[in-house]
Amino acid sequence: MPQAYIVSALRTAGGRRGGRLAGWHPVDLAARVVDELLERGDVDPQRVDDVIVGCVSQIGEQSSNVARNIVLASRLPQTVPGVSVDRQCGSSQQAIHFAAQAVMSGSMDVVVAAGVESMSRVPMGLSQTLPEREGYGSYVSPAVQRRYGVREFSQFHGAERIARDFGFSREQLDAYSLRSHQRAAAAAAAGDFDSEIVALPVLDADGRPGEPHLRDEGVRADTSPQALAALRPLRDGGLITAGNASQICDGASAVLVANEQGLRALGARPMARIHHMSVLGGDPVTMLLVPLDATRRALQRTGLALHDIDLYEVNEAFAPVPLAWAREFDADPQRLNACGGAIALGHPLGASGARLMTTLVHALQRRGARYGLQTMCEGGGMANVTIVERL
């Protein structure tokens, strides 16, 4: 069977809500990343068989098959199709899986897997709240309500429950968050993100370009335990605050995936081989713990132990998630989100899966390390796991 290889991977620097990327239409934002992916790799656009894009809030500027619209806004020929994927926060990680499955099947040779989310222009939850407000009902059907006893699924409630079930204190959650900011700031200062970031101009209200956006806007190099402790919890008596949760973010990311025939056609040397990919469902109420079971199953299927993995990217949706994952596997904290995570860098929902993979493969390259593992919790109680091997 053909293998799936990551040829290149790029992302935007994260933009805060209403910040430096807010002037970009999400279609154009992602198209620029795709264009840069092709440009840096000297890829003939005619060689691309498909574009698969993860996006969570597929409404408004991100509606009507955002993937196809990204193709039309890019330098790809209009003969290249596009399809949009919603696996919640794991949408663009799933896009990578679908791309890998396509090239491994031999039905395609070169596929772009990407993700986009402009949380400034398409607010989180709009695809749910707007129809409900207009009288078009809820995504939670009567049968689902009867089965799970809830009228909605809440990640915030799931995060609170995990923190309490695992006995994490507010101080532990904030200490983890501080570390995320410190690691992200150190990585940026060392230039570790330079090779993975696409420079985009900041656009003003009239669409005129200004200075380039090169640094993740949410990283707070000067934050402190005192500053984090001063933040109010999101609910009375709770442990989760804006400081120990992922940041709302604008961003796009893209990964070029090919098989052996595709590599020959491109004349490219891959960065990594996709060693394993899987997805698992679990309790949709707690929802955020599924990465634990998914990781355990992935390790069993590959015959690897966690100590065989050099770096792990576990999405920082909320601090209790990577903390619970690390405790479950007795993970080396130095290998976990070594360049910071979504608490500092931001979580542009549909773009985060490919963003994590981009950061992971570049970090493996810098360190000369072999294996990297990526997993993330997803709305509805799911988790993807991807293991890559640096080449």
N, C-alpha and C positions, 0 to 999 in steps of 0.2 A: 504494500500500500504506500502511496506517496506520503511524504511528510509535510508538515506545515511549518514554515519559517517566518519569523519577523524580520523584514528587510530594513525597515526604518520606523521611527516613532517620534512624533512631535506633538506639542501642545501650546496653547497660549499660556501666558502668565495669568493667574486668576485675577478677576476684577471684582471688587466689592459691589454690593447692591447700590445702584446709582453712581458707580464709580467710573473708572477709566475705560471700561469696555461697554458702558451702557449706551453709548452712541452707535454701536454696531448692531445692525439687524442680525439675528442669529444665523440666518442662512448665509449671509456674506461672511460672517465671522468664521464659520466652519469651512466655507469654500476657500478662504485664504490659507487655512492650515492645510487643506488638501493640496492646494496649489504648491505650497512650500514643500510638502512631502514629495511631490513629483519633481520639483525643481532640484532639491538637494540630492535626490537619488538619480537624477538624469533619466527619469522614467518616461518613456514614450506613452503619452496618455491613451493612445490606441490600444495599448497592452492591457489596460484595466478592464476586467470582465464585469465587475459589479461594485457598487458602493453600498455598504450596510451601515446605518447610522443609528446609534442609540439616542433616544430623547424621551424624557418622562412626560412633560407637559406639552402634549401634541395638540395645541390649540393656538389660535391667533397667529402670530408670526412663525410659530413652529408647527403649524397644521398642514394638511393637504400633502402628506408624504414629504416631510422635511428633507429626507435623503435625496429624493429626486430634484428638489429645488436647489439643494447644495450642488448637485452635479451641474445644473443649468447655470448656476452662478460662478462655476469654476472654469478652468481651462480644459476640463475634460470634454470630449466630443459628446454631442447629444445622443449618440448611439449607446453610451454607457448608461445602464439603468441604475435605479437606486431604490432601496427599501428601508423603512423605518422600523425600529425595534423598541418595545417598551417592556423591559424586565425591571422596572423601577430603578433603584440606584445602581443596579448591575447592568443597565441597558447596553452600554458600550463594551463592557466585558463580554456580554453575550454576543454582541456584534463581532467581536474577535473570534469567539467560538464558532459562530456561523460561517465566518470567513474561512477559518481553519478547516471546518468540515467540508466546505465547498472545494477547497484545493486538494484536500486529502482524497476526496471522491474522484478527482480527476475531471469533474464536470467544468471546473474553472481552474485557471492557473495563477491569476493575479487579482487580488481583491483588496479594496480599501475598507477597513473597519474604522469607524469614527464615532464621535459623540459630540453633542452640543446641548447647551442649556444657557439661555439668557434669563436669569432669575430676576433681573431688573425689568425686563420688558414683558416677560411672561411669568407672573408671580407663581410661587409654589402653590399647588392645589387648585389653580384656576380651572383646570379641566373638570374638577369635581364641583367646586363651589358655584361656578357660573351657571351650569345647567340646573343645579338644585335651586338656586335663587330664582331662576326663570320658570320653575315648575316642571322640570324634566326628570325629577327623581334622583335617587342615590344609587351609587355603584354597589351598595350592600343590599342584596336581595332579601326577601323574607326568609327564604330557605337558609341563607348564610346566617342571618340573625338568629334563627332558631337553633342552628347547629352550634354557634359560638357564643350566643347570649350577649352580643354587643351590637350597637347600631353603627359603629364605625371602628376601624382599626387605627390605633394611635401609636406611632413610634415613640412619642414622648412618654406615654404610659409604659411602653415596653422597656425603655431605657431606665426609667425609675425602678421598675420591678427588678430588672437585672442587677442594678446597683444594690438594692436592698437584699435580694436573694444571695448575692455573693459577699455581702457584708462590706461593701466599699464605703468609705466615709467621704464626705465632701472634700476633705483635705487630700485624700488619695486621688480623687477625680481631678481636682485642680492641679495637683502636682504633675499628673500625667499631661494635662493640657499645657502647663508651663514648659515641659520637656518638648512637646510638639513644636511650640513656637521657637524654642532655643535651637532645636535641630534644624528647622527650616531656615532660620536666620543664619546659622552657621553654614549651611549648604549654599545659600545664596551668596554669602560673603566670599566663600571659597570658589565660586564660579561653577559649582556642581550642576546647576540647572541651565547653564548657558547653552549647551549643545542640544537641549530638548525644547527650548522655548522659541516660538516664532515671534519676532518683533512686529507689533502692529501699532499704527499710529492711533493716538487718542483722537476721537472725533468730537468736534464741538456740536452745539445744537443745530447748526446748519450743515453738518456733515463735512466740515473742513478738517483736514488732518493736521495734527499737532505733533508733539514729541512722541517718541516710541514708548510703548508699554512693554517693559522688560522684566519687571519684578512682581511676584505675587503680592497683591495689594493687602491681603489680610494678615500677613506676618507681622507680629508685634514683637520686635526685638527687645523692647524695653518693658514688657509686661513683668509682673512680679506676683509672688504669692498673695501679697496684700491686695493688689489690684483685682486679682481673680476672686479672692474671698469677699470683696465688696459687692460683687454682682448678685442681684437678687435671683432666687430660683424662679423657674418658669411657672411653678405653681406653689402655693403656700405650703411650707413644710417640706418641700422637695429638695432633691440633691442636684438636679440638672439645671444648669444655667446657660446663658449664651456663651460663657467662657469655656465650658467643658463639653460643648456640642459643636458640630461642624458649622462652618460659616456659609451663609447664603452667598452665592458666587456666580459670576458669569464666566463662561469658558468654553473652549472647544479643544478636541484632541483627535489624532488620527494615527493609525498603524497600518503599514503596508504588509500584507500577508501573501506569501507565494509558496508554491511547491517547487520541486526540483526543475521541472520544465519551465516554470515561470522564472526561476533564478537564471537559467541559461538564456532565456529570451531577454531578460533585463540586463544580463551581464553583471549581476549583483552578488555581493557577498553578504550573507545574512548576519544579523546581530545575535539571533537566538533561535532555537527550535522549540516549538510547543510540545512539551513532553507529556502533559496530561491536561484534560479539561473535563469538567463535570458540573452539574447543577443539582441542587437538592431542595425539596420543600420541607416545611416543618410547621410548628404552631404559629398561626398568623396573629395571635394575640400578643404573646411575648415577642414574636417575630424576629428579634435581633440576635437571637442565640443560634440560629441555624448555621452560621459559619463554623461553629465548633463541630457539629456532626458532619458537615460537608467536608471539613478538613480531615477529620478522622477517616472518613470513607476514602478520600483521595489518597491519603498515605497508604491505606491498606491496599488499594488497587494498584498502586505503583511499586509497592514494596520498599518505599523510602521511609526513613524515620525523620522526625523533625530536625534532628541534629545534622542530617545530610543536606538540609536546605540552608543556603548561605544568607539569604535575605527574605524577609516576609513583609508583604504589604497587606495590612488588615485595615480596611477603611474605617476612619475615625468618625463615623456618623455621630456617635456619642462616646465619651471616654470609657464608660463601662464595657463597651463592646471589645476593643482591643485588650483591655485589662482582663476581662473574663477569658478571652481566647488565650492570652499569655499564661494565665494561671492554669487553665485546663491542660495545656501542653508543656508546662514548665519551660516556656520559651525563653531564649536568650534575649533580654531587653535591648541589647546592642544591635540585634539583627531586625528588630521590630520597628517598622516605619522609621528607618535610619535617617531619612532626610525630612522628617516631620510628616504630618498628614493633614487631613481635611480640617482639623481644628484650627490649624494655622494657614494652610494653603487654600482652603475653601473646598466646597463640595458642590460643583455645578452639575448636580444630579445625573443627567444622561451622559455627560462627558467624563464623569469620574472614573469609570472602569478603564477606559483607554488612557486616561491621565495617569492612573496608578501604574498601568503596564508600561507607559512611556518612562516614568521615573524609575521603575524597577529595572528595565533592560539597560538603561543608561548607567544606573548604579552598578549593575553586574559588570558592565564593560569597564568602568573606571577602576573597580576593585579587582578585576581579573577573577571574579568568583564564578562558580558553576551554576548552581540552582537557585531559582527564585520562585516564591509562592505568593499568589495574590488571591484574596478572598474578600467578599463584602456582603454585609447584610442587606436585604432588599425588602421593600414593602410587600405585604401579603405573606411573609414568612418564607423566604427563599434565600439561597446563597449560591453563587458561582465560585468555583475554585479553578485556578489555572496555575500550572507549574511549567516554567520555562527553563531551558538549559542554554547558557551562553555558549556561543560558538566563536 
